[in-house]
Amino acid sequence: MSMNNTFKMSRFLLLFKQHMIHNSKLMLFSAVGYCGVVYIILVFAQLSRDLEPLDTEVFLNALLAFASIFGILYTGHSFPAFRNKENTITYLTLPASVFEKFLFEFVNRILVMLIVLPFLFWLTFNLEGYTFELFNGLGFNPVGISDFMAMDNPVEKIPMWARVMIVSASFLVFVLPFTGAAMFAKHPLVKTLFSIAIIIAFYVTYIYILVEPLGLSEYDIDESNLLLFPNDEIGGFQMLTIVAVVANLVMLAVAYMKIKEKEV
């Protein structure tokens, strides 16, 4: 059903309600599976430390790894209705606008994921620590907000533009598989990762040919004439930040246009 692209909260909330009704069991099993995998790996990590309780540093490193891996897996399977023709037709006939459907997937697959995965990891990490404390008697200090406040904050030493660049680049890590899921009907994550690998390989090869075989590195270039390239650290961060932000916006626009294209 083709509708206008205006936003109406009642229709938007209806999408969430339908999602919970049809996918509540799958979401529960997925959450349990995620926590189970995290728990098992944390157990092996503590065994490798001679049962010494895991600390805040281990928590942060493991959180980054698990959130990245499982976050990519989750966002890479966005728009599940597009995996077969029958579900696609049903999805497209939902009484909601294209923008509402796109926004629902964006919120559910990226924003909610960025909250739920770290929270579940925090619960599992502390559960694993308390479980080992019952058996080995070694004191376990649960990880909380106060632990992060007490840590030396290296972020304060990073320039503002660098912080924005890191956040934008991290967000792009999840936006890319999200867009790939809107573009590819079959095996979206595999095809997305393959496409990214091909693009990166192309540009690396292109730059290598310019620098080495063509001898571009031997030319003495006046950096003041390179208007599009920065000549200091701050300028470099600014350029990379702009590139990352633009890439996020372009990828989200592509995902939106793919949904709109299917509606026609």
C-alpha positions in Angstrom: 0.0 0.0 0.0 1.5 3.2 -1.1 1.1 6.0 1.4 2.5 9.5 1.9 5.7 9.8 3.8 4.3 11.8 6.7 4.9 10.5 10.2 2.1 9.5 12.5 2.9 8.2 16.0 -0.1 5.8 16.2 1.0 4.0 13.0 4.6 4.0 14.1 3.7 2.4 17.5 1.6 -0.1 15.7 4.7 -1.4 13.8 6.4 -2.0 17.2 3.3 -3.7 18.5 3.1 -6.0 15.5 6.9 -6.7 15.7 6.6 -7.7 19.4 3.6 -10.0 18.7 5.2 -11.8 15.8 8.8 -11.9 17.0 8.7 -12.0 20.8 9.8 -15.6 21.1 12.6 -15.1 18.5 13.8 -12.1 20.4 13.8 -13.9 23.7 15.7 -16.9 22.3 18.2 -14.5 20.6 18.8 -12.6 23.9 19.3 -15.9 25.8 21.7 -17.2 23.1 23.6 -13.9 23.1 24.0 -14.0 26.9 24.9 -17.7 26.8 27.7 -17.1 24.3 29.0 -14.2 26.3 28.8 -16.2 29.6 30.8 -19.2 28.1 33.5 -17.0 26.7 33.8 -15.1 29.9 34.1 -18.3 31.8 37.0 -19.4 29.6 38.6 -16.0 30.0 38.5 -16.3 33.8 39.8 -19.8 33.7 42.8 -18.6 31.6 43.5 -16.1 34.4 43.7 -18.8 37.1 40.2 -17.9 38.3 41.2 -14.3 39.0 38.0 -12.2 38.8 37.6 -10.2 35.6 38.1 -6.5 36.0 36.8 -3.3 34.4 39.5 -3.3 31.6 38.4 -6.8 30.6 34.8 -5.7 30.7 35.4 -2.7 28.3 37.5 -4.8 25.8 35.0 -7.6 25.8 32.0 -5.3 25.5 33.6 -3.6 22.5 34.2 -6.9 20.8 30.8 -8.5 21.5 28.8 -5.4 20.8 30.6 -4.9 17.4 30.3 -8.6 16.3 26.7 -9.2 17.4 25.7 -5.7 16.4 26.9 -6.2 12.9 25.1 -9.6 12.7 21.9 -8.0 14.0 21.9 -4.9 11.7 23.0 -7.1 8.8 19.7 -8.9 9.0 17.5 -5.8 9.0 14.3 -5.8 6.9 13.7 -9.5 7.4 10.5 -9.3 5.4 12.6 -8.7 2.2 14.1 -12.2 2.4 11.2 -13.8 0.4 8.5 -12.5 -1.9 5.5 -13.4 0.2 6.8 -11.6 3.3 7.8 -8.6 1.2 4.3 -8.2 -0.1 2.8 -8.5 3.4 5.3 -6.0 4.7 4.7 -3.5 1.9 0.9 -3.6 2.5 1.2 -2.7 6.2 -0.8 0.5 6.9 2.3 2.7 7.5 4.2 5.1 5.4 7.6 4.4 3.8 9.3 6.8 6.3 7.6 5.1 9.3 8.8 1.6 8.1 12.3 2.9 7.5 12.4 4.7 10.9 11.1 1.6 12.7 13.9 -0.6 11.3 16.5 2.1 12.0 15.3 2.5 15.6 14.9 -1.2 16.2 18.0 -2.5 14.5 20.5 0.2 15.4 19.4 2.5 18.2 17.7 -0.1 20.4 20.6 -2.6 19.6 23.1 0.0 20.9 21.3 0.0 24.2 20.2 -3.6 24.6 23.4 -5.4 23.7 25.6 -3.5 26.2 23.0 -3.9 28.9 22.7 -7.6 28.4 26.5 -7.9 28.4 26.7 -6.0 31.7 24.1 -8.3 33.3 26.0 -11.4 32.0 29.4 -10.1 33.1 28.3 -9.5 36.6 26.4 -12.8 36.8 29.5 -14.7 35.7 31.5 -12.9 38.3 29.1 -13.6 41.1 28.8 -17.3 40.0 32.6 -17.8 40.3 32.7 -16.0 43.6 30.3 -18.6 45.1 32.7 -21.4 44.2 36.2 -20.0 44.6 35.6 -17.4 47.3 37.6 -14.8 45.6 36.1 -11.3 45.9 34.3 -10.0 42.8 33.7 -6.3 42.3 30.7 -5.8 40.1 31.1 -3.3 37.3 29.0 -0.2 37.6 28.9 3.4 36.5 31.1 4.4 39.4 33.9 2.2 38.1 33.9 4.2 34.8 33.8 7.5 36.6 36.8 6.5 38.7 38.9 5.5 35.6 41.3 7.8 33.9 39.4 9.2 31.0 41.6 9.1 27.9 38.8 10.6 25.9 39.5 14.0 27.5 42.9 14.0 25.8 41.3 13.4 22.3 40.5 16.5 20.2 36.8 17.2 19.7 36.9 16.5 16.0 38.6 13.2 16.7 35.8 12.2 19.1 33.1 13.1 16.5 35.1 11.1 13.9 35.3 8.0 16.1 31.6 8.2 16.9 30.7 8.7 13.2 33.0 5.9 12.0 31.6 3.5 14.7 28.1 4.3 13.7 29.0 3.7 10.0 30.0 0.2 11.0 26.4 -0.6 11.7 24.8 1.6 9.0 26.6 -0.3 6.2 25.2 -3.7 7.0 21.8 -2.0 7.6 21.9 -0.5 4.1 23.1 -3.8 2.7 20.1 -5.6 4.2 17.8 -3.2 2.3 19.6 -3.7 -1.0 20.2 -7.5 -1.0 17.3 -10.0 -0.6 19.4 -13.1 -0.2 22.4 -13.4 2.2 22.5 -9.6 2.8 25.3 -9.6 5.3 27.6 -11.8 3.3 27.0 -9.8 0.2 27.5 -6.5 2.0 30.9 -7.6 3.6 32.0 -8.9 0.2 31.1 -5.6 -1.5 33.0 -3.6 1.1 36.0 -5.9 0.8 36.0 -5.4 -3.0 35.7 -1.6 -2.7 38.5 -1.4 -0.1 40.7 -3.7 -2.2 40.1 -1.5 -5.3 41.0 1.7 -3.6 44.1 0.2 -1.9 45.3 -1.2 -5.3 44.5 2.2 -7.0 46.6 4.1 -4.4 49.4 1.6 -4.6 49.6 1.9 -8.3 49.7 5.7 -8.1 52.4 5.8 -5.4 54.7 2.9 -6.5 54.5 2.0 -10.2 53.7 5.5 -11.4 56.1 7.1 -8.9 53.7 9.7 -7.5 55.7 9.6 -4.2 58.8 10.9 -6.0 57.1 14.2 -6.9 57.6 17.2 -4.6 54.1 18.5 -4.1 53.3 21.9 -2.5 50.9 21.1 0.3 49.5 24.6 0.3 48.0 24.0 -3.1 46.1 20.9 -2.0 42.8 22.6 -1.2 40.9 19.4 -0.6 43.5 17.8 1.6 44.4 18.9 5.2 47.9 19.8 6.1 47.6 19.4 9.9 46.2 17.0 12.5 43.0 19.0 13.2 42.3 19.4 9.5 42.7 15.7 9.0 40.2 14.9 11.8 37.8 17.4 10.3 38.0 15.9 6.8 37.6 12.3 8.1 34.7 13.4 10.3 32.9 15.0 7.3 33.6 12.0 5.2 32.1 9.6 7.9 29.1 11.8 8.5 28.4 12.1 4.8 28.9 8.4 4.3 26.3 7.7 7.1 23.8 10.1 5.6 24.3 8.7 2.1 24.0 5.0 3.2 20.8 5.8 5.2 19.4 7.6 2.1 20.2 4.6 -0.1 18.4 2.3 2.4 15.4 4.6 2.4 15.2 4.9 -1.4 15.4 1.1 -1.7 12.3 0.7 0.6 10.6 3.4 -1.4 11.5 1.7 -4.6 9.9 -1.5 -3.5 6.7 0.3 -2.6 6.2 1.5 -6.2 
